């Protein structure tokens, strides 16, 4: 049983099926999200793109008027 709501597992497509790179005990009909990665993209580029996509969410959390009171401490 997975303890996290979301888990990332490396996988690959063998031409017929998606093969997970990790041994998981999944129940039948377990819902999955599949992200297709470009073949030529590096791990560093993936991290940088994920960080770029997260900027707006972090700005919303960290840059708000309610937290301005802490700037005076």
RACOR-V768358 format. One record per helix or strand of 2 or more residues. SS is the DSSP state (@ for helix, = for strand). FROM is the first residue (numbers start at 1). TO is the last residue. Records with the same first field share a line. If there is no record, write none. Layout:
SS: FROM-TO, FROM-TO
This chain:
=: 11-13, 18-20
@: 43-62, 65-72
